[in-house]
Amino acid sequence: MNPNVSDEFETAPLDADKWLIQGTDGVLKSNWIGRAPSQFSTDNVRIEDGLLKLQARWEPDFEFAKKRDFSWKEMKEGLAYENITTAAVICKNEFLYGYMEIRCKAADASVTSAFWATGSKTELDVFEFSGRPKQRHKLHLESELWSSIHDWSKKGGPTTWTDRLQLDFKVAEGFHVYGLDWDPEYLKFYADGKLVRTVLRREIGDEAWVITGPIAIWVDSETFPWHGIPDKDDLPVDYEIDYIRVWQKPDYEVRPREIASEESTPADNPPSTQEASFGFEGPIRVGDQQEDWWIAEDSRPYFQISNEKPLTGRQSLKFSHPSRLDERAVAFAPNGCLNIPAGEHLLSVNVWLEPNCSTKRINVILDDPWYELKPFDLTGLATGEWITLSQTFQRQAASGTKDRPRVIVTAEDAGNVGSVLFIDDLSIR
């Protein structure tokens, strides 16, 4: 079990090192204050009898935001925040791939009880329960497991996959255990230990499968006005959570970068890289942010993160030469993802040359402090197979806070139009 993203909620108050109550000290993840007419309040979260409870209240005297919420597209004039307060709790730590499980009882009112997660421009909704919708012709919602994937790299966070299924119980009538096995290739949903849904990446497509980087768990309660809005007599109600447990899949641990101090030794702060980043498998956590490889617009015709030819995982960095390269093409790892002390290191990179590839060299530069490695010579290498290239280098100073590798192919080295190669599993030791 991953203790950084798991909790039994046995002791009050809520562990502030692990969890953020949305709005605490003005901190609002994703700038989200809740869905109008409800608004998140930090006062609506408590631990009681070994349960985390998120309460929805009728609270017309609350100091609501003056802005309007336009998330419900049918309400062109937007909705005001008024009358109802709810709550959200967000894990401060992330994980990448694993089995997540929650034991909970949904709120018995026309508010949601949700278990979901956000990452770098992505959202995974395990469920968004509606325990007792005000619109009584929607009674099916009382037993509905509604799950979705959203792509927030596009305006409005469009849904790339969604599914609704009926459970054989009402979610607000008792405690039940809900689980999700999140793998690079599939999602498997469980209810009370029974597999109820399987979603395969190959079926929905790579473009829709945006859940490839670390995510942070949310539990929250909101109003969904299209299901009806609770009134004073319906509230207060609690969304009750017994536990959240996450088991990490091997080899996918999300490791934050630790900045070396001038006094630290290699034993105190050993060389480290971010395997998820250098394997081109998705965003990584750097400080409080999640970042991915960045390719400038003028380099995108030449460099792409591709699933055509990975050495390991599902992705690699592809260089193709569809037209004349005027100067250079560059791909940047996330700022601050490299942390190595001063001294001697070994840099390795794996390359695959397609037939007729005439690219001569690839270059790697480390940013902070600036260090240009000797170009990797590709001339004479076999095509159609993965080959590991490596070199030792001497770094005079430890990584700064913005250290990262960048991969470069210059116009001089690009070779003939039509040259294609792949790069994977760059490592520094």
C-alpha positions in Angstrom: 0.0 0.0 0.0 1.2 3.5 -0.8 0.9 5.4 2.5 1.4 8.8 0.8 -2.0 8.5 -0.8 -3.9 6.2 1.6 -5.7 7.0 4.8 -7.9 5.2 7.4 -9.2 8.5 8.8 -9.1 7.2 12.4 -7.7 10.4 14.0 -8.9 14.0 14.0 -8.0 16.4 12.6 -7.5 15.5 9.0 -3.8 15.1 8.1 -2.8 18.5 6.6 0.5 17.1 5.4 -1.4 14.7 3.2 -4.7 16.4 2.4 -5.8 19.8 1.3 -9.3 20.9 2.3 -10.1 23.0 -0.8 -10.0 26.7 0.1 -7.7 26.4 3.1 -5.6 29.6 3.3 -7.1 30.6 0.0 -5.6 27.7 -1.9 -7.9 26.4 -4.6 -6.6 23.6 -6.8 -7.7 24.0 -10.4 -9.3 27.3 -9.3 -12.4 25.3 -8.5 -14.8 26.6 -5.8 -17.6 24.1 -6.6 -20.5 23.9 -9.0 -23.1 26.5 -8.5 -25.3 27.0 -6.7 -23.1 25.2 -4.2 -19.7 26.4 -3.1 -17.0 24.6 -1.1 -16.5 25.6 2.5 -13.6 24.5 4.7 -16.0 24.3 7.6 -17.8 21.3 6.1 -15.1 18.7 6.6 -14.7 16.7 9.8 -13.4 13.4 11.1 -15.9 11.7 13.3 -16.3 8.1 14.5 -13.4 7.0 12.3 -15.0 8.5 9.2 -14.1 11.4 6.9 -17.4 13.4 6.5 -18.0 16.0 3.8 -21.2 17.8 4.6 -23.7 19.7 2.3 -25.5 22.4 4.2 -28.2 25.0 3.7 -26.3 28.1 4.6 -27.7 31.2 2.9 -25.6 33.5 5.1 -22.3 32.1 3.8 -20.1 34.6 2.0 -20.6 33.3 -1.5 -18.5 34.2 -4.5 -20.0 37.1 -6.5 -19.1 35.5 -9.8 -21.4 33.2 -11.8 -20.7 29.6 -12.8 -20.9 28.9 -16.6 -20.0 25.1 -16.4 -23.6 24.1 -17.2 -23.7 25.0 -20.9 -27.5 25.1 -21.1 -27.6 28.0 -18.7 -26.2 30.7 -21.0 -26.4 33.4 -18.3 -24.7 31.2 -15.7 -25.7 30.3 -12.2 -25.1 32.3 -9.0 -23.4 30.7 -6.0 -26.0 30.8 -3.2 -27.6 28.9 -0.3 -25.7 25.6 -0.3 -22.2 24.9 0.9 -20.4 21.6 0.2 -16.7 20.5 0.5 -13.8 19.0 -1.3 -10.7 17.2 0.0 -7.6 16.7 -2.3 -4.6 14.5 -1.8 -1.3 16.6 -1.8 0.6 13.5 -3.2 0.2 11.8 -6.5 0.6 8.3 -7.8 1.0 6.6 -11.2 -0.8 3.4 -11.9 -2.2 1.1 -9.2 -5.3 -0.1 -7.5 -7.3 2.5 -5.6 -10.2 1.7 -3.3 -12.7 3.6 -1.2 -15.3 2.5 1.3 -18.0 5.0 1.5 -21.7 5.9 1.8 -23.1 8.5 -0.6 -24.9 11.6 0.7 -28.7 11.0 0.7 -29.7 14.1 -1.1 -29.5 15.8 -4.6 -25.8 16.4 -4.3 -22.9 14.4 -5.6 -20.6 12.1 -3.7 -17.5 11.8 -6.0 -14.2 9.9 -6.1 -12.0 11.2 -8.8 -8.5 12.4 -9.7 -6.7 15.1 -11.7 -3.3 15.2 -13.3 -1.5 17.3 -15.9 -4.4 18.4 -18.1 -6.4 15.2 -17.4 -9.2 14.0 -15.2 -10.3 10.5 -14.2 -13.8 10.2 -12.6 -14.1 6.9 -10.8 -17.7 7.8 -9.8 -20.0 10.8 -9.3 -22.9 9.4 -7.3 -26.2 11.2 -6.9 -27.7 9.7 -3.8 -31.3 11.1 -4.1 -31.8 13.3 -7.1 -34.4 16.0 -6.7 -35.8 15.2 -10.1 -37.6 12.0 -9.2 -37.9 10.8 -12.8 -34.1 10.2 -12.5 -34.3 7.5 -9.8 -31.9 5.3 -11.8 -29.1 7.7 -10.6 -29.5 6.3 -7.0 -27.8 3.1 -8.2 -25.7 4.4 -11.1 -21.9 4.1 -11.4 -21.0 6.9 -13.8 -17.3 7.1 -14.8 -15.4 9.3 -17.2 -12.1 10.5 -18.7 -11.6 14.2 -19.6 -8.9 15.9 -21.6 -8.2 19.3 -20.1 -5.6 20.1 -22.8 -8.6 21.2 -24.8 -11.0 24.0 -24.0 -13.8 22.9 -21.7 -12.2 19.5 -20.8 -14.1 17.4 -23.3 -15.1 13.9 -22.3 -13.0 11.3 -24.2 -14.7 8.3 -22.6 -17.7 7.8 -20.3 -19.9 4.9 -19.2 -22.9 4.4 -16.9 -23.9 1.2 -15.4 -26.5 0.1 -12.8 -25.4 -1.4 -9.5 -27.7 -3.7 -7.6 -28.0 -1.4 -4.6 -28.6 2.3 -3.8 -25.4 4.1 -3.1 -26.8 6.2 -0.3 -28.4 3.3 1.7 -25.2 1.9 3.1 -21.4 1.6 3.0 -19.9 -0.1 -0.1 -16.4 -0.7 -1.4 -15.5 0.7 -4.8 -12.2 0.0 -6.5 -10.3 0.9 -9.7 -7.3 -1.0 -11.1 -5.5 1.6 -13.2 -3.0 0.2 -15.6 -1.3 1.6 -18.7 -3.5 -0.7 -20.8 -6.8 -0.8 -19.0 -9.2 0.3 -16.3 -11.0 -2.3 -14.2 -13.9 -1.1 -11.9 -15.0 -3.1 -8.9 -18.0 -2.8 -6.5 -17.9 -4.8 -3.3 -15.1 -6.9 -4.7 -16.9 -7.8 -7.9 -15.5 -6.8 -11.3 -18.3 -4.7 -12.9 -16.5 -2.9 -15.9 -13.4 -3.3 -18.0 -12.1 -0.5 -20.3 -9.3 -1.3 -22.7 -6.9 1.4 -24.0 -6.8 -0.2 -27.4 -10.6 0.1 -27.7 -11.0 3.8 -26.9 -7.7 4.8 -28.7 -4.5 6.6 -27.6 -5.9 10.0 -28.3 -8.7 9.5 -25.8 -6.5 7.7 -23.3 -5.0 10.8 -21.7 -4.5 9.2 -18.2 -0.8 8.5 -18.7 0.7 10.7 -15.9 0.5 11.0 -12.2 -2.8 11.9 -10.6 -4.0 13.3 -7.3 -7.2 12.0 -5.7 -10.2 14.1 -4.9 -13.3 13.4 -2.8 -16.0 16.0 -3.0 -19.6 16.9 -2.9 -21.3 19.3 -5.4 -24.7 20.2 -6.8 -25.5 19.0 -10.3 -28.3 21.4 -11.0 -29.5 19.4 -14.1 -30.5 16.7 -11.5 -32.4 19.1 -9.3 -31.2 21.4 -6.5 -31.8 20.4 -2.8 -33.8 22.8 -0.7 -33.5 23.6 3.0 -35.5 20.5 4.2 -33.1 18.2 2.4 -30.0 19.3 4.2 -27.6 18.8 6.0 -26.3 15.5 4.7 -22.9 13.8 4.8 -20.8 12.0 2.3 -19.1 9.5 4.6 -15.8 7.9 3.8 -14.3 5.0 5.9 -11.0 4.8 4.1 -9.0 5.5 0.9 -6.4 2.9 0.0 -4.0 2.8 -2.9 -1.6 0.0 -3.9 1.1 1.3 -6.2 2.0 -0.8 -9.3 5.7 -1.7 -9.3 8.1 0.5 -11.3 5.8 3.5 -11.4 6.5 5.3 -8.2 6.2 9.1 -8.5 9.3 10.6 -7.0 9.5 14.3 -6.3 12.8 16.0 -7.1 14.9 16.7 -4.1 17.2 19.7 -4.5 20.8 19.0 -3.5 22.3 21.4 -1.0 25.9 22.5 -1.2 26.7 20.6 2.0 25.1 17.3 0.9 27.2 14.4 -0.2 26.3 11.9 -2.9 25.4 9.4 -0.1 22.9 12.0 1.3 21.5 12.9 -2.1 22.3 10.2 -4.6 22.0 10.7 -8.4 18.5 10.5 -9.6 16.4 10.9 -12.7 12.7 10.7 -13.3 12.2 7.4 -15.2 8.7 8.3 -16.3 10.0 11.4 -17.9 13.1 10.0 -19.5 11.1 7.1 -20.7 8.7 9.5 -22.4 5.8 7.8 -20.7 4.0 10.9 -19.4 4.2 13.9 -17.0 6.2 13.7 -13.8 5.9 15.6 -10.5 8.5 18.4 -10.0 7.7 20.3 -6.8 4.0 21.0 -6.7 3.6 20.7 -10.5 3.3 17.9 -13.1 5.3 18.6 -16.2 5.9 16.7 -19.5 8.5 16.9 -22.2 8.1 20.2 -24.1 8.6 20.6 -27.8 8.6 24.1 -29.3 6.2 24.7 -32.2 8.9 25.1 -34.8 10.4 21.7 -33.7 7.1 19.8 -33.7 7.3 18.8 -37.3 10.5 16.9 -36.4 10.1 15.7 -32.8 7.0 13.9 -31.4 6.2 11.7 -28.4 5.2 8.6 -30.3 3.7 5.2 -29.5 5.0 3.7 -32.8 8.3 2.2 -31.5 8.9 2.1 -27.7 11.8 0.2 -26.2 9.9 -0.1 -22.9 6.5 1.2 -21.9 4.3 2.6 -24.6 6.1 5.7 -25.9 9.4 7.0 -27.2 10.7 10.2 -28.7 10.5 10.1 -32.5 12.7 12.3 -34.8 11.5 12.5 -38.4 12.7 14.6 -41.2 9.7 15.3 -43.4 11.1 18.5 -44.9 14.3 20.6 -44.8 15.4 21.5 -41.3 16.5 25.1 -41.3 18.5 25.2 -38.0 17.8 22.6 -35.3 15.0 20.6 -33.6 14.9 20.5 -29.8 12.9 18.5 -27.2 13.1 19.6 -23.6 12.6 17.5 -20.5 10.7 19.1 -17.7 12.4 22.0 -15.9 14.0 20.7 -12.6 13.6 17.0 -13.3 17.3 16.2 -13.1 19.1 16.1 -9.8 22.7 14.9 -9.8 25.7 15.8 -7.7 29.0 17.0 -9.0 31.3 14.3 -10.2 31.5 11.6 -12.9 28.3 10.3 -14.4 27.2 7.9 -17.2 24.6 9.0 -19.7 22.9 6.3 -21.8 20.4 6.6 -24.5 18.7 4.0 -26.7 18.2 4.6 -30.4 16.4 2.8 -33.2 17.2 3.9 -36.8 14.7 3.1 -39.5 16.0 1.8 -42.8 17.5 4.6 -45.0 18.0 6.8 -41.9 21.0 9.1 -42.6 20.8 11.3 -39.4 24.4 11.6 -38.4 24.4 12.7 -34.7 22.1 13.5 -31.8 23.1 16.0 -29.1 22.3 16.1 -25.4 22.7 19.2 -23.3 22.1 19.6 -19.5 20.7 22.9 -18.6 21.6 23.9 -15.0 24.6 24.3 -15.0 24.9 24.3 -18.7 26.9 21.3 -20.0 27.2 20.1 -23.6 27.9 16.4 -23.9 29.8 15.0 -26.9 27.5 14.3 -29.8 26.3 10.7 -30.1 27.6 9.4 -33.5 24.9 7.4 -35.4 26.9 6.8 -38.6 27.4 3.1 -39.3 24.9 1.9 -36.7 22.6 -1.0 -37.6 19.1 -0.2 -38.5 15.9 -1.9 -37.4 17.0 -2.6 -33.8 17.5 -0.9 -30.5 21.1 0.1 -29.8 22.4 1.6 -26.5 24.8 4.4 -26.7 26.6 5.8 -23.6 29.3 8.1 -22.5 30.8 9.3 -19.2 31.1 12.9 -18.4 32.4 15.1 -15.5 30.0 17.6 -14.0 31.8 20.3 -12.0 28.7 21.4 -9.9 25.6 19.7 -8.7 22.3 20.2 -10.5 20.6 23.5 -10.0 16.9 23.9 -9.5 16.2 24.1 -13.3 18.4 21.2 -14.4 17.1 19.0 -17.2 18.3 17.3 -20.4 17.4 18.5 -23.8 17.8 16.5 -27.0 18.9 18.3 -30.2 19.3 17.4 -33.9 20.9 20.1 -35.9 20.3 20.9 -39.6 23.9 19.7 -40.3 23.2 16.4 -38.6 19.6 15.8 -39.7 20.5 13.8 -42.8 18.3 13.3 -45.9 14.6 14.2 -46.0 12.7 11.0 -44.9 15.1 10.0 -42.2 13.4 8.6 -39.1 14.7 7.4 -35.7 13.4 6.8 -32.2 15.0 7.6 -28.8 13.9 5.9 -25.5 15.0 5.4 -21.9 17.6 8.1 -21.6 19.3 7.7 -18.2 21.9 9.4 -16.2 23.8 7.6 -13.4 
